[in-house]
Amino acid sequence: MSNFFEIIELHAQQHPNEIALISDDLQLSYSDLVKKVDILANWLLEAGIGRAGLWGENSIEWIIADLAAWRARISLVPLPRFFSVNQLQHVIHQSELACILVVGEMDLIVPINERVPTSIPNIYCDHLQSMGHYQAIGRIRKITYTSGTTGVPKGVCLTNESLQNVTGALAERIYSSADSSLQLNRHFTVLPLSTLLENIAGVYVPLLLGKAIVVLNGPSIGLLGSSELSVPTLLKRLHQYQANSLIALPQILMAFVEASVQGFPLPASLRFIALGGARTSIQLLNRAHALKIPVYEGYGLSECASVVSLNSPRANKLGSVGKPLGHVQVKIEQGEIKVRGNTFSGYLGQDSHSADDWLDTGDLGYMDEEGFLFITGRKKNLLISSFGRNISPEWVESELALCRSIRQCMVVGDAQPFCSAIVVPSSEQVTAKQIGQDITRTNQQLPDYAKIKKFIVTPEPFTSRNQLLTDNGRLRRSEIAAYYRGEIAAIYSNPAFCSSSQHAGVVYDIL
């Protein structure tokens, strides 16, 4: 692909008055966008900033700051607002951030030395320490931190080339000439812009093709934290702006389906919903298509600079995650999906990774005779919520193990909107109220996507005798989940399984 900024500049020259960014109180043309990006990029260069964080709600200014940092060849670290304080402090410390670009009058979660206005209104530069750690990190243009498979997020290092490659490949897959009838001229950002998927597919791809982007902050479209959604608010905004495309997670798609069934459909203007973030049931996809919701499932990893495969109107197979994009190679080796061609440069602070090396994704799957990729599971115990957050159950369980009222526990919640726990009390005298109070205190130390919202109390310990523990004391997760499938189904309202409940435990809510 040609240089990303050269293409945008050319569009600004040929169509200077076409709208690039839209918010409630501002519209920015392509000409104005290029000017503002150049102004801020020059300010960053003159300030000697080679590395910076980016903090703030979704906004036009967030996009300007992101593009300006890329233009100025800064190593940028977007800071997810759904991270806990401890996670954010880890990110800031590990990436040695001396300054953070802050959008709006928002306070940081760490002390600052001073706040300096930049050359663009509503964008500030917060200095955290002495001016000693401002160098860019080699060819790295973006360091994206995932929610992590443990309590400690990893920084995925991405180059200019990897960002441009995936942007070009997505543009070809979604907006190819064969799909020109879709008229995808206005994209509506739903996910946080600090999420790599929205950052690339929801910003870079539309801008590359001269499209318009509607960018509103999370609360104004009904999104709070990482897992709270006001469906009426989101639907109202989608109808207001008559968007043609958006990116959704399974939980959002489920909300759209339920709303449509109740007589509150999506706007007719919406023609392409890219679905990713977590496994989606074929039943939900079938319901969506029966309601004529234009959803197209995909698959990706931060380590591959986001999207690896995606269904499209030209080639869509329900249950699959589409065909691999043209910029990567995918193979299945002993049931595991491996990717080569646009992989990351390595995790920050660890050994580098070559794009010529095959990346072990940890995901299990297969490809059919037509080249569609299917995901069947994961090698490890990683949970991915229906909001797309990666959660290590061992991490949360280790926190719960510190509770005096809890002897043993197992966390569940894969492909669900929240986490729950199966709990063995520490003694017969312990009450559910005490367990709930302990879990509430533990929740205060966890990010919202990992908080326990319901729990099952069972008097029967996990032991090797009842086949719920291995001989060396590890949880037999599949056996425990099968044994308590009725209680788990009751938590997540799945009547089909409730009737087969073992009735071994009692379900409680966290009040």
C-alpha positions as CSV (number, residue, x, y, z in Angstrom):
1,M,0.0,0.0,0.0
2,S,1.2,3.5,-0.7
3,N,2.0,5.8,2.2
4,F,-1.1,6.2,4.4
5,F,-0.7,10.0,4.8
6,E,0.1,10.6,1.1
7,I,-3.2,9.0,0.2
8,I,-5.1,11.2,2.8
9,E,-3.3,14.3,1.6
10,L,-4.2,13.5,-2.0
11,H,-7.8,13.1,-1.0
12,A,-7.7,16.4,0.9
13,Q,-6.3,18.2,-2.2
14,Q,-8.9,16.7,-4.6
15,H,-11.9,16.9,-2.2
16,P,-10.9,19.5,0.4
17,N,-14.5,20.1,1.6
18,E,-15.6,16.5,2.1
19,I,-16.3,15.6,5.7
20,A,-13.8,13.4,7.5
21,L,-14.9,13.5,11.1
22,I,-18.3,14.2,12.7
23,S,-19.2,14.7,16.3
24,D,-22.1,16.3,18.1
25,D,-20.6,19.8,18.0
26,L,-18.1,19.7,15.2
27,Q,-17.5,18.5,11.6
28,L,-14.0,18.4,10.2
29,S,-13.3,18.4,6.5
30,Y,-10.4,16.4,5.1
31,S,-8.5,19.6,4.4
32,D,-8.9,20.8,8.0
33,L,-8.0,17.3,9.3
34,V,-4.7,17.3,7.4
35,K,-3.9,20.8,8.6
36,K,-4.6,20.0,12.3
37,V,-2.6,16.7,12.1
38,D,0.4,18.6,10.6
39,I,0.2,21.4,13.2
40,L,0.2,18.9,16.1
41,A,2.8,16.7,14.5
42,N,5.2,19.7,14.2
43,W,4.5,20.7,17.8
44,L,5.4,17.2,19.0
45,L,8.6,17.3,16.9
46,E,9.6,20.7,18.3
47,A,8.9,19.5,21.8
48,G,11.3,16.6,21.2
49,I,8.7,14.0,22.1
50,G,9.5,10.6,20.6
51,R,7.3,8.5,22.9
52,A,4.0,9.3,24.5
53,G,0.8,7.8,25.9
54,L,-2.7,8.8,24.7
55,W,-5.5,9.1,27.2
56,G,-9.1,10.2,26.7
57,E,-12.6,9.4,25.6
58,N,-13.5,8.8,21.9
59,S,-13.4,12.2,20.2
60,I,-12.2,14.0,17.1
61,E,-9.2,15.2,19.1
62,W,-8.3,11.6,20.0
63,I,-8.0,10.8,16.3
64,I,-6.0,14.0,15.6
65,A,-3.6,13.1,18.4
66,D,-3.2,9.5,17.2
67,L,-2.6,10.6,13.5
68,A,-0.2,13.3,14.6
69,A,1.9,10.9,16.6
70,W,2.1,8.5,13.7
71,R,3.0,11.4,11.4
72,A,5.7,12.6,13.7
73,R,7.1,9.0,14.0
74,I,6.3,8.8,17.7
75,S,6.0,5.5,19.5
76,L,2.4,5.9,20.8
77,V,0.9,4.0,23.6
78,P,-3.0,4.3,23.7
79,L,-4.2,3.9,27.3
80,P,-7.4,1.9,27.6
81,R,-9.9,3.6,29.9
82,F,-11.3,0.3,31.1
83,F,-8.0,-0.8,32.6
84,S,-7.7,-0.8,36.4
85,V,-5.4,1.8,38.1
86,N,-2.8,-0.9,38.7
87,Q,-2.8,-2.0,35.1
88,L,-2.5,1.6,33.9
89,Q,0.4,2.2,36.3
90,H,2.1,-0.9,34.9
91,V,1.7,0.3,31.3
92,I,3.1,3.7,32.1
93,H,6.0,2.2,34.0
94,Q,6.9,-0.5,31.6
95,S,6.7,1.8,28.5
96,E,8.7,4.5,30.4
97,L,6.2,7.2,29.5
98,A,7.4,10.6,30.5
99,C,4.5,12.3,28.9
100,I,0.9,11.5,28.0
101,L,-1.3,13.3,25.4
102,V,-4.6,14.0,27.2
103,V,-7.8,14.7,25.3
104,G,-10.1,17.1,27.2
105,E,-10.0,18.2,30.8
106,M,-9.4,14.7,32.1
107,D,-7.4,13.8,35.2
108,L,-4.8,11.1,34.9
109,I,-4.6,8.3,37.4
110,V,-1.0,9.1,38.2
111,P,0.6,12.3,39.6
112,I,1.9,14.7,37.0
113,N,4.5,17.4,37.1
114,E,2.8,19.8,34.8
115,R,0.1,20.1,32.1
116,V,1.0,21.9,28.9
117,P,-1.4,23.0,26.2
118,T,-0.5,21.7,22.7
119,S,-1.0,23.6,19.5
120,I,-4.5,22.0,19.1
121,P,-7.2,23.1,21.5
122,N,-8.5,20.5,23.9
123,I,-5.3,18.4,23.6
124,Y,-2.8,18.6,26.4
125,C,0.6,17.2,27.2
126,D,1.0,15.9,30.8
127,H,4.6,15.6,31.9
128,L,5.1,12.7,34.4
129,Q,8.8,12.9,35.1
130,S,12.0,14.4,34.0
131,M,12.6,14.9,30.2
132,G,14.7,11.7,30.0
133,H,12.6,9.0,28.3
134,Y,11.3,10.6,25.2
135,Q,13.1,8.5,22.6
136,A,11.0,6.6,20.0
137,I,11.4,2.9,20.2
138,G,13.1,2.0,17.0
139,R,10.6,1.5,14.1
140,I,7.7,0.9,16.5
141,R,4.8,3.3,15.8
142,K,2.2,1.9,18.2
143,I,2.4,-0.2,21.4
144,T,-1.1,-1.6,22.0
145,Y,-1.8,-3.2,25.4
146,T,-4.4,-5.9,25.6
147,S,-6.4,-6.6,28.7
148,G,-4.0,-9.4,29.2
149,T,-4.3,-13.1,29.9
150,T,-3.0,-12.3,33.4
151,G,-3.4,-9.3,35.6
152,V,-0.3,-7.8,33.9
153,P,-1.0,-6.6,30.3
154,K,1.5,-7.1,27.6
155,G,2.6,-4.3,25.2
156,V,2.3,-5.5,21.6
157,C,4.8,-3.6,19.4
158,L,3.6,-2.7,15.9
159,T,5.5,-1.0,13.1
160,N,4.4,1.5,10.5
161,E,4.5,-1.2,7.9
162,S,2.3,-3.6,9.8
163,L,-0.3,-0.9,10.5
164,Q,-0.4,0.1,6.8
165,N,-0.5,-3.5,5.6
166,V,-3.6,-4.5,7.6
167,T,-5.3,-1.2,6.7
168,G,-4.8,-1.8,3.0
169,A,-5.9,-5.4,3.2
170,L,-9.1,-4.5,5.2
171,A,-9.9,-1.7,2.7
172,E,-9.7,-4.3,-0.1
173,R,-11.8,-6.8,1.6
174,I,-14.6,-4.5,2.8
175,Y,-14.7,-1.8,0.2
176,S,-13.7,-3.7,-3.0
177,S,-15.3,-2.6,-6.2
178,A,-17.5,-5.7,-6.3
179,D,-19.1,-4.4,-3.1
180,S,-19.5,-0.8,-4.2
181,S,-23.3,-1.1,-4.0
182,L,-22.9,-1.2,-0.2
183,Q,-22.2,2.6,-0.2
184,L,-20.3,2.5,3.0
185,N,-19.7,6.2,3.3
186,R,-20.2,6.8,7.0
187,H,-18.7,4.7,9.8
188,F,-19.9,4.9,13.4
189,T,-17.3,4.3,16.1
190,V,-18.7,2.2,18.9
191,L,-15.6,0.6,20.6
192,P,-13.0,2.6,22.4
193,L,-10.5,4.1,20.0
194,S,-7.8,2.7,22.3
195,T,-9.0,-0.8,21.1
196,L,-6.8,-1.7,18.1
197,L,-9.7,-3.1,16.1
198,E,-11.6,0.2,16.1
199,N,-8.4,2.2,15.8
200,I,-7.5,0.5,12.5
201,A,-10.7,-0.8,11.0
202,G,-12.9,2.1,12.3
203,V,-10.5,5.0,11.7
204,Y,-7.5,4.2,9.4
205,V,-9.6,2.2,6.8
206,P,-12.4,4.8,6.3
207,L,-9.8,7.7,6.1
208,L,-7.8,5.8,3.6
209,L,-10.8,5.6,1.4
210,G,-12.1,9.1,1.9
211,K,-15.1,8.1,4.1
212,A,-16.6,10.0,7.0
213,I,-16.4,8.8,10.6
214,V,-18.9,9.6,13.4
215,V,-17.0,9.7,16.6
216,L,-18.8,10.3,19.9
217,N,-17.7,9.6,23.5
218,G,-18.8,6.3,25.1
219,P,-21.4,7.7,27.6
220,S,-23.2,9.6,24.9
221,I,-23.8,6.5,22.9
222,G,-24.7,4.3,25.9
223,L,-21.3,2.6,26.6
224,L,-20.0,2.8,30.2
225,G,-16.8,1.1,31.2
226,S,-16.1,-2.0,29.2
227,S,-19.3,-4.0,29.8
228,E,-22.3,-1.7,30.4
229,L,-24.5,-0.9,27.4
230,S,-27.7,1.2,27.1
231,V,-29.3,-0.2,24.0
232,P,-31.9,2.5,23.6
233,T,-29.2,5.2,23.7
234,L,-27.1,3.5,21.1
235,L,-30.0,2.8,18.8
236,K,-31.1,6.4,19.0
237,R,-27.6,7.6,18.1
238,L,-27.4,5.2,15.2
239,H,-30.7,6.4,13.8
240,Q,-29.6,10.0,14.4
241,Y,-26.4,9.7,12.3
242,Q,-27.6,7.2,9.7
243,A,-24.3,5.3,9.7
244,N,-23.5,2.7,7.1
245,S,-21.0,0.6,9.1
246,L,-19.8,-0.2,12.6
247,I,-17.8,-2.7,14.5
248,A,-19.6,-4.8,17.2
249,L,-18.8,-7.4,19.8
250,P,-21.0,-10.4,20.4
251,Q,-22.7,-8.8,23.4
252,I,-23.6,-5.8,21.3
253,L,-24.9,-8.0,18.5
254,M,-27.1,-9.8,21.0
255,A,-28.5,-6.5,22.1
256,F,-29.3,-5.5,18.5
257,V,-31.1,-8.9,17.9
258,E,-33.2,-8.6,21.1
259,A,-34.1,-5.0,20.3
260,S,-35.1,-5.9,16.7
261,V,-37.3,-8.7,18.0
262,Q,-39.0,-6.2,20.3
263,G,-39.7,-3.8,17.5
264,F,-36.7,-1.5,17.8
265,P,-34.7,-2.2,14.6
266,L,-31.4,-0.8,13.5
267,P,-31.5,2.0,10.9
268,A,-31.9,0.9,7.3
269,S,-28.8,2.8,6.4
270,L,-26.6,0.2,8.3
271,R,-25.2,-2.2,5.7
272,F,-22.1,-3.7,7.3
273,I,-21.5,-4.7,10.9
274,A,-18.0,-6.3,11.4
275,L,-18.2,-8.7,14.3
276,G,-15.1,-9.7,16.4
277,G,-13.6,-9.8,19.8
278,A,-14.9,-13.2,21.0
279,R,-16.5,-16.4,19.9
280,T,-20.1,-16.0,18.6
281,S,-22.7,-18.7,18.7
282,I,-24.0,-19.9,15.3
283,Q,-27.5,-19.6,16.8
284,L,-27.0,-15.8,17.4
285,L,-25.7,-15.3,13.9
286,N,-28.6,-17.2,12.4
287,R,-31.0,-15.0,14.4
288,A,-29.2,-11.9,13.2
289,H,-29.4,-12.9,9.6
290,A,-33.0,-13.9,9.9
291,L,-33.7,-10.3,11.1
292,K,-31.6,-9.0,8.1
293,I,-28.9,-7.6,10.4
294,P,-25.9,-7.3,8.1
295,V,-23.3,-8.9,10.3
296,Y,-19.9,-10.3,9.1
297,E,-17.7,-12.2,11.5
298,G,-14.0,-11.9,11.6
299,Y,-10.9,-12.9,13.6
300,G,-7.7,-11.3,14.6
301,L,-5.1,-10.7,17.2
302,S,-3.2,-7.7,18.4
303,E,0.0,-9.7,17.6
304,C,-1.1,-9.6,14.0
305,A,-1.9,-5.9,14.0
306,S,-5.6,-6.8,14.4
307,V,-7.6,-8.5,11.7
308,V,-6.5,-11.8,10.2
309,S,-9.6,-12.9,8.4
310,L,-13.1,-11.5,7.7
311,N,-16.3,-12.5,6.0
312,S,-17.7,-10.0,3.4
313,P,-20.8,-9.6,1.3
314,R,-19.0,-11.4,-1.6
315,A,-17.9,-14.4,0.6
316,N,-19.8,-15.0,3.8
317,K,-20.2,-18.3,5.6
318,L,-22.0,-18.4,8.9
319,G,-20.0,-20.0,11.6
320,S,-16.7,-19.2,10.0
321,V,-14.6,-16.1,10.6
322,G,-14.1,-15.6,6.9
323,K,-11.2,-16.1,4.6
324,P,-7.7,-14.8,5.6
325,L,-6.9,-11.3,4.3
326,G,-4.4,-11.0,1.5
327,H,-1.5,-9.7,3.6
328,V,-1.1,-12.8,5.8
329,Q,-0.7,-16.5,5.5
330,V,-2.6,-18.9,7.7
331,K,-2.0,-22.6,8.3
332,I,-3.3,-25.3,10.7
333,E,-0.7,-27.4,12.5
334,Q,-1.9,-30.1,14.8
335,G,-5.2,-28.3,15.1
336,E,-3.6,-24.9,16.1
337,I,-4.0,-21.8,14.0
338,K,-0.7,-20.2,12.9
339,V,-0.2,-16.9,11.1
340,R,2.7,-15.4,9.2
341,G,3.2,-12.2,7.2
342,N,2.1,-9.3,9.3
343,T,3.0,-10.3,12.9
344,F,4.2,-8.0,15.6
345,S,7.8,-7.1,16.4
346,G,7.6,-8.6,19.9
347,Y,6.3,-7.8,23.3
348,L,7.7,-4.7,24.9
349,G,10.7,-5.6,27.0
350,Q,10.9,-9.2,25.6
351,D,12.7,-10.8,22.6
352,S,11.8,-9.5,19.2
353,H,9.6,-11.5,16.7
354,S,10.2,-11.7,13.0
355,A,7.3,-11.3,10.5
356,D,8.8,-14.3,8.7
357,D,8.2,-16.5,11.7
358,W,5.0,-18.4,12.1
359,L,3.0,-17.1,15.1
360,D,1.4,-19.7,17.4
361,T,-2.0,-18.1,18.1
362,G,-3.1,-20.5,20.8
363,D,-6.4,-20.8,19.0
364,L,-7.7,-24.1,17.6
365,G,-9.5,-24.4,14.3
366,Y,-9.6,-25.6,10.8
367,M,-10.0,-24.3,7.2
368,D,-12.6,-25.8,4.9
369,E,-12.2,-26.7,1.2
370,E,-13.3,-23.2,0.2
371,G,-10.7,-21.4,2.4
372,F,-13.0,-20.3,5.2
373,L,-11.4,-20.3,8.6
374,F,-13.3,-21.7,11.6
375,I,-12.4,-21.3,15.3
376,T,-13.1,-24.2,17.6
377,G,-11.5,-23.3,20.8
378,R,-8.3,-22.3,22.7
379,K,-5.4,-24.2,23.9
380,K,-5.2,-22.4,27.2
381,N,-7.8,-21.5,29.7
382,L,-8.2,-18.0,28.5
383,L,-11.7,-16.5,28.9
384,I,-12.9,-13.9,26.4
385,S,-16.0,-12.1,27.5
386,S,-18.7,-11.3,25.0
387,F,-17.4,-7.7,25.2
388,G,-14.0,-8.9,23.9
389,R,-12.0,-8.6,27.1
390,N,-9.3,-11.3,27.7
391,I,-9.4,-12.7,31.2
392,S,-7.2,-15.3,32.8
393,P,-9.4,-17.2,35.3
394,E,-6.2,-18.1,37.2
395,W,-5.5,-14.4,37.8
396,V,-9.0,-13.7,39.3
397,E,-9.0,-17.0,41.2
398,S,-5.7,-16.1,42.8
399,E,-7.2,-12.8,44.0
400,L,-10.3,-14.6,45.4
401,A,-8.1,-17.1,47.1
402,L,-7.0,-14.3,49.5
403,C,-10.6,-14.2,50.9
404,R,-11.0,-15.8,54.3
405,S,-14.4,-17.1,53.4
406,I,-13.2,-19.0,50.3
407,R,-11.5,-22.3,50.3
408,Q,-11.6,-23.0,46.6
409,C,-13.1,-21.4,43.5
410,M,-13.2,-21.5,39.7
411,V,-14.1,-18.5,37.5
412,V,-16.4,-18.9,34.5
413,G,-17.6,-16.5,31.9
414,D,-16.2,-17.4,28.5
415,A,-18.3,-15.7,25.7
416,Q,-20.5,-14.2,28.5
417,P,-21.1,-10.5,29.5
418,F,-19.6,-10.9,33.0
419,C,-17.6,-13.3,35.2
420,S,-19.0,-15.6,37.8
421,A,-17.4,-17.9,40.3
422,I,-18.1,-21.4,41.7
423,V,-17.1,-21.2,45.3
424,V,-16.3,-23.7,48.0
425,P,-16.6,-22.0,51.5
426,S,-13.7,-22.2,53.8
427,S,-15.9,-23.7,56.6
428,E,-19.4,-24.8,57.2
429,Q,-20.0,-21.7,59.3
430,V,-19.3,-19.3,56.4
431,T,-22.4,-17.7,55.0
432,A,-23.2,-16.6,51.5
433,K,-23.4,-13.0,52.8
434,Q,-19.8,-13.2,54.0
435,I,-18.6,-14.7,50.7
436,G,-20.4,-11.9,48.8
437,Q,-18.8,-9.2,51.0
438,D,-15.3,-10.7,50.4
439,I,-15.9,-10.9,46.6
440,T,-17.1,-7.3,46.7
441,R,-13.9,-6.2,48.3
442,T,-11.9,-8.2,45.8
443,N,-13.8,-6.7,42.9
444,Q,-12.5,-3.2,44.0
445,Q,-9.0,-4.4,43.0
446,L,-10.1,-5.7,39.6
447,P,-11.0,-3.9,36.3
448,D,-14.7,-3.9,35.6
449,Y,-14.5,-6.6,32.9
450,A,-13.0,-9.1,35.4
451,K,-15.3,-8.4,38.4
452,I,-17.4,-11.3,39.7
453,K,-21.1,-10.4,39.5
454,K,-22.6,-13.8,40.5
455,F,-21.4,-16.8,42.4
456,I,-22.4,-20.4,43.1
457,V,-21.9,-21.7,46.6
458,T,-21.3,-25.5,46.8
459,P,-20.5,-27.5,49.9
460,E,-18.6,-30.1,48.0
461,P,-14.9,-29.4,47.7
462,F,-13.0,-30.0,44.5
463,T,-10.9,-33.1,45.1
464,S,-9.0,-35.7,43.0
465,R,-11.4,-38.3,44.4
466,N,-14.4,-36.7,42.8
467,Q,-12.4,-36.0,39.6
468,L,-12.6,-32.2,40.0
469,L,-8.9,-31.8,40.8
470,T,-5.8,-33.3,39.1
471,D,-3.5,-35.4,41.3
472,N,-1.2,-32.4,41.6
473,G,-4.1,-30.1,42.8
474,R,-5.0,-28.3,39.6
475,L,-8.6,-27.6,38.7
476,R,-10.2,-29.9,36.1
477,R,-12.0,-27.0,34.4
478,S,-14.1,-28.9,31.9
479,E,-15.2,-31.4,34.5
480,I,-16.2,-28.7,37.0
481,A,-18.0,-26.7,34.3
482,A,-19.9,-29.9,33.2
483,Y,-20.8,-30.8,36.8
484,Y,-22.2,-27.3,37.5
485,R,-23.6,-26.8,34.0
486,G,-27.1,-26.3,35.4
487,E,-26.1,-23.6,37.9
488,I,-23.9,-21.9,35.2
489,A,-26.8,-22.0,32.8
490,A,-29.1,-20.5,35.4
491,I,-26.6,-17.6,35.9
492,Y,-26.6,-16.8,32.2
493,S,-30.3,-17.7,31.6
494,N,-30.0,-20.7,29.4
495,P,-33.2,-22.7,30.0
496,A,-32.1,-25.6,27.8
497,F,-29.5,-26.6,30.3
498,C,-31.3,-25.6,33.5
499,S,-33.4,-28.7,33.4
500,S,-30.4,-30.9,33.6
501,S,-28.9,-29.2,36.7
502,Q,-27.0,-31.2,39.2
503,H,-28.5,-28.9,41.9
504,A,-25.2,-29.1,43.7
505,G,-25.0,-25.4,44.4
506,V,-27.0,-22.2,45.0
507,V,-26.6,-19.1,42.9
508,Y,-26.2,-15.7,44.5
509,D,-25.9,-12.2,43.1
510,I,-23.2,-9.7,44.2
511,L,-25.2,-6.9,45.8
